[in-house]
Amino acid sequence: MSRPWRLFDDHLRLAVRLTPNGGRDAIDGVEADAEGETHLKARVTSVPEKGKANKALILLVAQSLRIPKSSVSLISGDTARKKILRIDGDPEDLAKKLETLLG
């Protein structure tokens, strides 16, 4: 299975499928959709209104990777379950952290 991220010169882009009202804040691994695209599965306790779930997702990813939340931003998917996050920093280092996080 391919990885749900792409490396760029100064950042990494991460595809995420978010479940709001998920009962807990957690990263649940990687899965592929019907088209074969892979994404990180994440859930947050926040509700999907006024950007609360998106903010919770950014905080969850930042804490999981031990980076400042200011390094994580939402590129697309503001109101959709599938989102693209931009994570600023050394892309190789970020990819290693994700590999470790996902096992």
PyMOL commands that set and color helices and strands:
alter all, ss='L'
color gray80, all
select helices_A, chain A and resi 52-65+69-71+91-102
alter helices_A, ss='H'
color red, helices_A
select strands_A, chain A and resi 5-7+11-19+26-32+38-43+72-76+82-88
alter strands_A, ss='S'
color yellow, strands_A
deselect
rebuild
show_as cartoon
